[in-house]
Amino acid sequence: MSDAIDRLHKAILQLRQTHAPSSRTAKLVAGGRAKMAKKLMEEATEVTLDAVGNDREAVIRESADLIYNLTVLWTDMDISPTDVWQEMERRERLYGLAEKLHKGPLAVAGSR
C-alpha cells in the first residue's frame, strides 16, 4: 500500500510541475489549501456515512478518494509519505502498532 501512495505522491508532484490545466488534480491544487482541506473533509464524511450505512463497497471506493485527497494535501504542505511512515514507526515504538497517539505531554516526550 505504501508503494501506491508513494507513486501517487510522485505523480502529484510531477503534475504540479507540468501545470496540466485539464487535470482534476491540477484544478484541486490551484484551488488552494482550503479547497484541498474541504475535499478531504468531504471524503472523510462520505466514508463515515457509508460505514454507518454498512456499505462495504462504498467505503472501499470512498477510502481510495480519501487517501488521494490526503496525498494531494500532503504534497501542498511539502509532506512526503515517508514523513508519515516515520511518524507511524515512532508511535509503534512508543505505544505498539494498534494504538493511537496519546494526547498531552506523553506524545510530546516521544517526539522526534
N, C-alpha and C positions, 0 to 999 in steps of 0.2 A: 504494500500500500504506500509506503513512504516513497518508493521509486516513482509511482504515478504522480504523487504530489510534487516531488522534485521536478519531474518532467513538465507538469502543469506550470509550476513556478517559472521555469526557464522559458516556456512558451510565452507566458505573460510578459516577462522581461523583454523578450525579443519583440513582441508585438508593440510594446511601448516605444521601442526604438524605431520601428518602421512606420508608426502612425497610420495604420490601415483604417481609413475613415469608415469603411463599411462593417468593420468588426464590432460585434456586440461588446466584446471586452474593451476595445478602444473607446467606445461610447461610454461605458461604465467608468473607466478611468478618467475620461475627460469630464465627467460629471462631478468629479471631486470626491474627497474622502467622505463627506456627509452622505452622498448618494451611495457610495460603496457600503457604508455602515448601515444605511437604511435597507439595502438589498440583503445584507447579511441577516439583519433582524427579521425581515420578511420570510426568508428561507427557514430560519430557526422556528418561527411561529408555525410555518407550514408543516415542518417535521413534527412539532409538538401536537398540532391538531390531528394530523394523520395517525400519530401514535395513540392518542386518546380514542380515535375512531377505529383503532385496531386494523388499519390498512397497511399491511406489511410492505406491499409493493410500492405504495406511495411513499412510505418512509424511506425506502431504498432510493427512489428517484430524487426525492427532496433532499436527502442526505448528500447525494452527489452534488446537487446545486449548492447546498450549504458549504461543502468543502471547497467548491470552486470559488464562491464569493469570499470565503475566508482567505483563500490564497491570493485573490486579487487585492484584498485589503492589506495583507502582509506585504505584498510587493510594493504597494504605495507607501508603506511605512518602513521600507528597507529592512524587512524581517524576512529571513530565509527559513525554509522548513528546518534546516539544521539548527537554527536558533531554538525553535520549538522542541525539536527532538532532544536537544541538550537539556532544556528545562524539564522535560519529562524524565530523562535519566537522573537528573538531580533529585527530583521528587521521589523517584523509585528508590534511590539510595537512602533517603530520609524516612520514607513512610511505607514503602512497598509499592508494588506496581498498581494495585487496585484501589489506591487511596487518593482522594482529592487533597490538594494543598490546604493545610490548616491556615486559618486567618490569624493575624496578630504577630507577636514577637517571634514565635516559633518559626514562622515562614521566613521572616527576615534573617534570622540567625543562620539558616541553612542556605542563604542565597550565595550566588557566585561571588 
